Amino acid sequence: MTGVVKTDKFVVVADDGESLLIIEYTDMIPTGELFDPFRTIPGQKTLLTSRGQHVNYRDYGTYEIVESGKIVRKISRWTSYKLKWIRFFTTRTIIEADAANRAADLSKDL
């Protein structure tokens, strides 16, 4: 497969708590020969946010959003998984508390 292909995606978090999805694209260079005409090797990598903003690699796990100059840090897949569960249970608790408050208000009216 030649051309540009999506090779990775991961979540980064800024110091202000904003989380972004970064997508890595790799230019695949054809190096075919007689016995393997479809062989390719990975070439230049490009990093973009899911919104299309350009991203520069700074250091291991640290990136810079070019348009805003914001420094973001990569979080592990395990941390990302835990954050999803925290958001789920927080939302669920708020909904349950809201329903309990409404039920209490209704019982006061009776």
C-alpha contacts under 8 A as a table, 3 or more apart, distances in Angstrom:
res1	aa1	res2	aa2	distance
1	M	28	M	7.10
1	M	30	P	7.93
1	M	38	F	6.99
1	M	39	R	7.85
1	M	40	T	6.88
2	T	27	D	7.51
2	T	28	M	4.99
2	T	29	I	6.07
2	T	30	P	6.05
2	T	40	T	6.79
3	G	27	D	5.62
3	G	28	M	5.32
3	G	29	I	7.13
4	V	25	Y	6.32
4	V	26	T	5.50
4	V	27	D	4.36
4	V	28	M	6.00
5	V	25	Y	5.47
5	V	26	T	5.46
5	V	27	D	6.51
5	V	28	M	7.18
6	K	23	I	7.17
6	K	24	E	5.95
6	K	25	Y	4.42
6	K	26	T	6.38
7	T	23	I	7.82
7	T	24	E	5.67
7	T	25	Y	5.57
7	T	26	T	6.27
8	D	23	I	5.90
8	D	24	E	4.98
8	D	25	Y	7.20
9	K	21	L	6.87
9	K	22	I	5.53
9	K	23	I	4.33
9	K	24	E	5.93
10	F	21	L	5.76
10	F	22	I	5.47
10	F	23	I	6.72
10	F	74	K	7.30
10	F	75	I	7.92
10	F	77	R	7.88
11	V	19	S	6.71
11	V	20	L	5.69
11	V	21	L	4.63
11	V	22	I	6.15
11	V	74	K	6.05
11	V	75	I	6.21
11	V	80	S	7.28
12	V	19	S	5.62
12	V	20	L	5.37
12	V	21	L	6.37
12	V	22	I	7.09
12	V	72	V	5.84
12	V	73	R	5.08
12	V	74	K	4.22
12	V	75	I	5.74
13	V	17	G	6.02
13	V	18	E	5.65
13	V	19	S	4.35
13	V	20	L	6.35
13	V	72	V	5.29
13	V	73	R	5.35
13	V	74	K	6.48
13	V	75	I	7.06
14	A	17	G	5.35
14	A	18	E	5.32
14	A	19	S	6.39
14	A	70	K	7.25
14	A	71	I	6.26
14	A	72	V	4.35
14	A	73	R	6.38
15	D	18	E	7.42
15	D	71	I	7.68
15	D	72	V	7.01
20	L	49	T	6.75
20	L	50	S	7.37
21	L	49	T	5.64
21	L	50	S	5.58
22	I	47	L	6.60
22	I	48	L	5.66
22	I	49	T	4.36
22	I	50	S	6.10
23	I	47	L	5.78
23	I	48	L	5.43
23	I	49	T	5.97
23	I	50	S	6.67
24	E	45	K	6.68
24	E	46	T	5.74
24	E	47	L	4.67
24	E	48	L	6.63
25	Y	45	K	5.60
25	Y	46	T	5.10
25	Y	47	L	6.36
26	T	42	P	6.36
26	T	43	G	6.25
26	T	44	Q	5.84
26	T	45	K	4.42
26	T	46	T	6.34
27	D	42	P	6.11
27	D	43	G	5.00
27	D	44	Q	5.47
27	D	45	K	6.40
28	M	40	T	6.00
28	M	41	I	5.69
28	M	42	P	4.71
28	M	43	G	5.57
29	I	40	T	5.24
29	I	41	I	5.30
29	I	42	P	6.14
29	I	43	G	6.07
30	P	38	F	7.02
30	P	39	R	6.06
30	P	40	T	4.35
30	P	41	I	6.63
31	T	37	P	7.63
31	T	38	F	7.53
31	T	39	R	5.51
31	T	40	T	5.20
31	T	41	I	6.89
32	G	36	D	5.61
32	G	37	P	3.99
32	G	38	F	5.27
32	G	39	R	4.73
32	G	40	T	6.77
33	E	36	D	5.25
33	E	37	P	4.89
33	E	38	F	7.91
33	E	39	R	7.58
34	L	37	P	5.81
36	D	39	R	5.74
46	T	55	V	7.93
47	L	54	H	6.27
47	L	55	V	5.21
47	L	56	N	7.01
48	L	51	R	7.69
48	L	52	G	5.51
48	L	53	Q	5.41
48	L	54	H	4.73
48	L	55	V	5.45
49	T	52	G	5.15
49	T	53	Q	5.16
49	T	54	H	6.60
49	T	55	V	6.98
50	S	53	Q	7.48
53	Q	65	I	6.88
53	Q	66	V	7.14
53	Q	67	E	6.66
54	H	65	I	6.13
54	H	66	V	5.53
54	H	67	E	6.98
55	V	63	Y	6.60
55	V	64	E	5.59
55	V	65	I	4.67
55	V	66	V	5.60
56	N	63	Y	5.63
56	N	64	E	5.10
56	N	65	I	6.50
56	N	66	V	6.63
57	Y	60	Y	7.97
57	Y	62	T	6.60
57	Y	63	Y	4.70
57	Y	64	E	6.53
58	R	62	T	5.49
58	R	63	Y	5.08
58	R	64	E	6.63
59	D	62	T	4.99
59	D	63	Y	6.92
61	G	73	R	5.56
61	G	74	K	4.90
61	G	75	I	7.75
62	T	71	I	7.08
62	T	72	V	5.90
62	T	73	R	4.59
62	T	74	K	6.31
63	Y	71	I	5.84
63	Y	72	V	5.32
63	Y	73	R	6.20
63	Y	74	K	7.80
64	E	69	G	6.07
64	E	70	K	5.63
64	E	71	I	4.55
64	E	72	V	6.08
65	I	68	S	5.77
65	I	69	G	5.31
65	I	70	K	5.28
65	I	71	I	6.50
65	I	72	V	7.51
66	V	69	G	5.21
66	V	70	K	7.47
75	I	79	T	6.18
75	I	80	S	6.58
76	S	79	T	5.20
76	S	80	S	6.25
77	R	80	S	4.95
77	R	81	Y	6.09
78	W	81	Y	5.03
78	W	82	K	6.25
79	T	82	K	5.05
79	T	83	L	6.17
80	S	83	L	5.14
80	S	84	K	6.40
81	Y	84	K	5.26
81	Y	85	W	6.56
82	K	85	W	5.18
82	K	86	I	6.18
83	L	86	I	5.01
83	L	87	R	6.16
84	K	87	R	5.22
84	K	88	F	6.18
85	W	88	F	4.93
85	W	89	F	6.11
86	I	89	F	5.33
86	I	90	T	5.96
87	R	90	T	5.15
87	R	91	T	6.06
88	F	91	T	5.32
88	F	92	R	6.08
89	F	92	R	4.88
89	F	93	T	5.96
90	T	93	T	5.15
90	T	94	I	6.23
91	T	94	I	5.16
91	T	95	I	6.22
92	R	95	I	5.16
92	R	96	E	6.17
93	T	96	E	5.08
93	T	97	A	6.03
94	I	97	A	5.11
94	I	98	D	6.05
95	I	98	D	5.09
95	I	99	A	6.20
96	E	99	A	5.10
96	E	100	A	6.19
97	A	100	A	5.04
97	A	101	N	6.16
98	D	101	N	5.11
98	D	102	R	6.24
99	A	102	R	5.11
99	A	103	A	6.20
100	A	103	A	5.07
100	A	104	A	6.17
101	N	104	A	5.04
101	N	105	D	6.17
102	R	105	D	5.03
102	R	106	L	6.20
103	A	106	L	5.08
103	A	107	S	6.23
104	A	107	S	5.15
104	A	108	K	6.35
105	D	108	K	5.20
105	D	109	D	6.62
106	L	109	D	5.25
106	L	110	L	6.76
107	S	110	L	5.26
